[in-house]
Amino acid sequence: MAQPAVDTFGNVGRNSMRGPRFFDSDLSLFKNFSLTERAKAQFQFQFYNIFNHVNLGNPDGCVDCGSGGKITGIAATHNCVR
């Protein structure tokens, strides 16, 4: 890729660079127990990112740099209460 001429936008289309998809799988298992008629208990297993999949960040958006289009990090986590 080369830098476009002065006062031009170049020929790269809009949204032509897309990042990798975000894949996140969580699993929860619950079991309720009745201890007495009034008292109850719950057993929980919670697994986050159960498949241990790395979510990569978006590519560098600089079109006239040497690092243009390269992915150099991981994605920021989504807003989730853990």
PALO-765723 format. One line per field, with one value per residue: residue number from 1; residue in three letters; x, y, z of N, C-alpha, C, O in turn. Coordinates in pm, 1 decimal. Layout:
BEGIN
nr	c(NUM,...)
rest	c(ALA,...)
n.x	c(X,...)
n.y	c(Y,...)
n.z	c(Z,...)
ca.x	c(X,...)
ca.y	c(Y,...)
ca.z	c(Z,...)
c.x	c(X,...)
c.y	c(Y,...)
c.z	c(Z,...)
o.x	c(X,...)
o.y	c(Y,...)
o.z	c(Z,...)
END
This chain:
BEGIN
nr	c(1,2,3,4,5,6,7,8,9,10,11,12,13,14,15,16,17,18,19,20,21,22,23,24,25,26,27,28,29,30,31,32,33,34,35,36,37,38,39,40,41,42,43,44,45,46,47,48,49,50,51,52,53,54,55,56,57,58,59,60,61,62,63,64,65,66,67,68,69,70,71,72,73,74,75,76,77,78,79,80,81,82)
rest	c(MET,ALA,GLN,PRO,ALA,VAL,ASP,THR,PHE,GLY,ASN,VAL,GLY,ARG,ASN,SER,MET,ARG,GLY,PRO,ARG,PHE,PHE,ASP,SER,ASP,LEU,SER,LEU,PHE,LYS,ASN,PHE,SER,LEU,THR,GLU,ARG,ALA,LYS,ALA,GLN,PHE,GLN,PHE,GLN,PHE,TYR,ASN,ILE,PHE,ASN,HIS,VAL,ASN,LEU,GLY,ASN,PRO,ASP,GLY,CYS,VAL,ASP,CYS,GLY,SER,GLY,GLY,LYS,ILE,THR,GLY,ILE,ALA,ALA,THR,HIS,ASN,CYS,VAL,ARG)
n.x	c(84.5,47.8,95.8,-175.1,-209.7,-172.9,-458.6,-637.4,-828.8,-751.8,-786.4,-889.5,-1151.8,-1437.8,-1459.8,-1289.8,-1091.8,-1125.0,-1164.5,-1078.4,-1326.2,-1511.5,-1508.1,-1658.7,-1717.1,-1905.6,-1982.9,-2221.5,-2316.0,-2569.8,-2698.9,-2965.4,-3037.8,-3246.9,-3232.0,-3377.5,-3730.0,-3751.0,-3494.4,-3258.1,-2999.3,-2745.4,-2540.6,-2271.8,-2104.0,-1893.9,-1763.8,-1545.5,-1466.3,-1443.7,-1338.7,-1088.7,-1013.5,-829.6,-893.6,-828.3,-708.1,-812.3,-692.0,-410.5,-491.5,-349.6,-278.4,-54.0,168.6,433.6,332.3,73.0,-240.8,-162.6,-207.1,-150.7,-208.4,-428.7,-788.8,-987.4,-1166.6,-1518.9,-1787.4,-1871.6,-2011.0,-1820.8)
n.y	c(-118.0,222.6,565.3,785.3,1041.8,1398.7,1569.2,1368.7,1068.8,809.4,459.1,263.7,76.4,149.0,11.4,-201.7,-333.8,-571.7,-701.0,-1003.7,-1248.4,-1242.0,-1479.6,-1637.1,-1857.6,-1957.2,-2161.1,-2288.3,-2479.6,-2590.8,-2715.3,-2777.7,-2836.7,-2970.6,-2919.1,-2911.4,-2865.5,-2590.8,-2496.7,-2456.2,-2541.4,-2459.6,-2586.9,-2490.7,-2482.2,-2290.6,-2201.1,-2005.6,-1894.8,-2157.4,-2313.4,-2212.1,-2012.5,-1776.9,-1439.9,-1229.1,-892.5,-595.8,-519.9,-301.5,24.0,200.7,294.5,365.0,285.3,71.1,-122.1,-155.9,-309.2,-525.1,-748.8,-693.0,-753.3,-869.3,-888.0,-650.7,-736.2,-803.4,-618.3,-768.4,-906.3,-1071.6)
n.z	c(0.0,-73.6,14.7,-43.8,-300.3,-243.4,-119.6,-195.4,-143.1,-191.6,-292.8,-125.8,-2.4,205.1,530.3,465.8,604.9,839.7,1167.2,1352.3,1449.5,1761.5,2007.9,2268.7,2523.0,2789.0,3072.8,3296.2,3572.6,3784.2,4091.3,4295.2,4637.8,4888.4,5219.7,5460.2,5516.1,5507.3,5463.0,5209.2,4972.0,4732.5,4478.4,4277.7,3965.1,3772.1,3466.2,3285.0,2961.4,2847.7,2637.0,2610.4,2422.3,2238.9,2191.9,1938.9,1881.5,1695.7,1362.2,1290.2,1192.6,1031.8,714.1,565.3,702.0,819.7,985.3,911.8,905.9,1060.8,1333.2,1664.9,1926.9,2193.4,2216.8,2394.7,2687.8,2703.2,2860.8,3138.5,3425.6,3653.3)
ca.x	c(0.0,121.9,21.9,-242.0,-162.8,-227.1,-598.3,-715.8,-856.9,-701.4,-887.3,-927.7,-1294.0,-1480.9,-1469.7,-1217.9,-1015.3,-1209.6,-1092.3,-1125.7,-1449.4,-1498.2,-1569.2,-1652.2,-1810.9,-1909.4,-2067.7,-2261.4,-2393.9,-2628.8,-2776.1,-3033.4,-3061.6,-3334.4,-3176.6,-3499.9,-3844.0,-3730.8,-3356.5,-3214.5,-2860.8,-2720.0,-2404.5,-2248.9,-1978.8,-1895.8,-1643.1,-1536.9,-1382.1,-1425.1,-1257.4,-959.2,-993.2,-771.2,-960.1,-729.4,-753.1,-832.3,-567.0,-368.0,-562.4,-261.8,-262.4,75.7,273.5,482.9,252.3,-65.8,-310.7,-110.1,-269.1,-39.1,-250.8,-554.0,-906.1,-1031.9,-1281.7,-1647.5,-1834.6,-1945.2,-1987.5,-1763.5)
ca.y	c(0.0,348.6,680.0,851.4,1175.8,1507.8,1604.8,1254.3,969.7,678.0,368.7,161.1,85.1,164.8,-114.4,-308.0,-408.0,-620.2,-778.4,-1140.4,-1257.1,-1258.7,-1606.0,-1652.2,-1960.2,-1976.9,-2273.4,-2289.3,-2594.4,-2564.8,-2823.4,-2734.7,-2939.8,-2935.6,-2971.5,-2933.3,-2808.6,-2447.1,-2464.5,-2507.7,-2511.2,-2467.8,-2620.1,-2425.8,-2486.8,-2188.5,-2203.1,-1892.5,-1924.6,-2301.5,-2370.6,-2144.7,-1951.6,-1643.3,-1344.7,-1133.4,-755.0,-546.2,-484.6,-162.0,94.4,291.1,235.7,396.1,247.9,-65.4,-213.6,-147.4,-435.7,-630.7,-764.0,-695.9,-775.7,-941.3,-802.4,-613.2,-818.3,-735.4,-580.9,-879.6,-919.2,-1203.3)
ca.z	c(0.0,-79.7,62.9,-155.6,-336.2,-163.3,-145.6,-243.2,-40.2,-229.0,-347.0,-29.6,27.6,343.9,605.7,396.5,704.9,948.3,1266.9,1372.3,1528.7,1905.7,2046.4,2413.6,2569.9,2933.1,3110.4,3437.1,3616.8,3915.1,4151.6,4417.1,4737.4,5000.5,5344.1,5537.3,5444.6,5492.5,5427.1,5080.0,4936.2,4589.0,4439.9,4148.7,3889.4,3667.7,3385.0,3192.8,2845.9,2866.8,2530.3,2617.6,2291.3,2245.3,2105.1,1891.0,1865.3,1560.2,1293.3,1291.4,1086.5,958.2,580.9,505.6,797.3,803.3,1066.1,867.4,888.9,1147.4,1464.9,1759.0,2064.0,2214.7,2227.9,2528.8,2727.0,2700.3,2994.9,3195.6,3569.2,3682.0)
c.x	c(88.9,32.6,-44.0,-184.9,-231.1,-367.2,-677.9,-731.8,-797.0,-814.6,-924.9,-1073.3,-1322.2,-1502.0,-1398.6,-1129.0,-1107.3,-1126.6,-1147.4,-1249.5,-1417.3,-1574.3,-1549.4,-1758.3,-1795.2,-2006.8,-2096.1,-2345.2,-2441.0,-2703.7,-2832.4,-3058.7,-3156.8,-3278.6,-3288.6,-3613.0,-3823.2,-3591.3,-3318.0,-3069.2,-2845.7,-2571.2,-2382.7,-2109.7,-1990.6,-1760.0,-1648.8,-1433.1,-1343.2,-1338.0,-1119.1,-919.4,-939.0,-843.7,-860.8,-791.4,-772.2,-698.3,-537.9,-429.5,-478.0,-230.4,-126.9,191.9,320.2,401.4,105.5,-127.3,-262.4,-184.2,-157.2,-81.5,-379.2,-666.8,-933.2,-1154.2,-1408.4,-1690.7,-1924.7,-1911.0,-1938.3,-1740.8)
c.y	c(124.1,460.5,749.8,991.0,1280.4,1542.5,1493.0,1155.2,833.1,588.3,255.3,182.0,97.6,27.1,-229.6,-388.8,-445.0,-704.6,-919.1,-1142.0,-1278.4,-1384.3,-1625.9,-1752.1,-1977.2,-2090.4,-2265.0,-2413.1,-2567.5,-2688.6,-2771.7,-2854.7,-2885.9,-3001.6,-3005.8,-2871.9,-2659.8,-2410.0,-2533.3,-2466.8,-2526.8,-2491.3,-2565.7,-2457.3,-2382.3,-2187.7,-2086.2,-1924.4,-2072.9,-2365.8,-2306.0,-2084.5,-1809.8,-1553.9,-1235.6,-996.2,-718.6,-513.2,-336.1,-91.4,190.7,230.0,265.4,368.6,105.5,-166.8,-213.0,-283.9,-548.6,-630.2,-782.4,-722.2,-855.5,-841.7,-768.0,-697.2,-736.3,-707.1,-690.3,-888.1,-1059.9,-1215.5)
c.z	c(0.0,-29.3,-56.0,-180.2,-249.6,-213.0,-210.9,-129.2,-71.5,-275.8,-252.3,7.8,176.1,406.2,535.0,490.9,819.5,1043.3,1278.3,1461.4,1676.1,1945.4,2195.1,2456.5,2719.9,2963.1,3259.4,3464.6,3759.0,3962.5,4282.6,4507.2,4842.1,5125.5,5441.2,5456.5,5417.6,5442.9,5295.5,5057.1,4785.1,4566.1,4299.1,4096.0,3780.9,3598.6,3287.7,3086.1,2847.7,2758.9,2521.4,2482.8,2308.3,2145.6,2067.6,1871.7,1719.1,1495.1,1303.1,1171.1,1006.2,822.0,518.4,600.9,768.0,879.7,1024.3,843.9,976.5,1280.9,1565.4,1903.2,2071.1,2233.1,2373.7,2563.2,2723.7,2844.2,3048.7,3344.3,3596.0,3829.6)
o.x	c(192.5,-90.1,21.1,-120.9,-335.2,-392.0,-778.2,-657.1,-792.4,-926.5,-987.2,-1113.4,-1240.3,-1555.8,-1443.3,-1094.2,-1161.0,-1030.8,-1251.4,-1273.9,-1309.7,-1694.0,-1436.0,-1876.7,-1687.0,-2101.7,-2006.4,-2435.1,-2362.4,-2765.1,-2758.2,-3096.5,-3148.7,-3277.7,-3293.2,-3593.6,-3871.6,-3572.8,-3342.8,-3021.5,-2922.6,-2486.6,-2464.0,-2011.7,-2087.0,-1655.7,-1747.3,-1325.1,-1225.2,-1269.6,-1040.3,-807.2,-995.6,-854.3,-814.9,-911.7,-750.8,-601.6,-628.4,-420.6,-531.6,-164.0,-87.7,301.2,252.0,400.1,21.5,-71.9,-316.0,-219.1,-77.6,1.8,-431.6,-643.0,-905.0,-1236.3,-1405.3,-1636.7,-2040.4,-1794.4,-2007.0,-1692.9)
o.y	c(127.9,450.5,772.0,1050.0,1253.8,1545.1,1520.8,1158.3,747.8,635.2,158.5,292.2,61.3,-63.1,-343.9,-502.5,-357.8,-770.6,-950.3,-1049.0,-1326.8,-1394.2,-1631.0,-1732.8,-2007.3,-2113.1,-2238.1,-2446.6,-2526.4,-2758.8,-2727.4,-2961.8,-2769.1,-3124.1,-3115.5,-2831.2,-2607.7,-2302.3,-2652.2,-2369.5,-2597.3,-2424.9,-2590.4,-2459.0,-2383.7,-2175.5,-2070.2,-1974.9,-2107.9,-2464.2,-2341.6,-2102.9,-1730.8,-1588.0,-1159.5,-984.0,-800.9,-481.9,-254.9,-141.6,258.1,126.6,195.6,422.3,29.8,-284.8,-266.2,-365.4,-659.1,-524.8,-875.6,-714.3,-902.6,-724.3,-846.8,-725.9,-614.2,-765.4,-702.6,-878.0,-1157.1,-1318.8)
o.z	c(66.4,-30.9,-158.1,-93.2,-189.5,-333.5,-276.6,-31.3,17.2,-296.5,-295.8,45.3,260.5,342.0,543.9,459.0,887.9,1003.2,1220.4,1538.3,1711.0,1918.7,2242.9,2429.0,2770.5,2888.1,3339.3,3387.4,3844.4,3882.1,4370.3,4459.6,4880.2,5137.0,5496.8,5341.9,5317.1,5386.3,5275.4,5115.4,4719.8,4626.0,4210.1,4170.4,3704.4,3662.8,3215.7,3116.6,2848.9,2787.0,2433.7,2435.5,2383.7,2027.8,2152.8,1848.5,1630.0,1564.5,1321.9,1059.1,918.1,813.9,424.9,582.8,698.9,844.6,1097.0,770.1,968.1,1333.9,1554.0,1993.5,1970.1,2261.7,2463.9,2476.1,2739.7,2938.2,3008.4,3382.6,3564.6,3876.4)
END
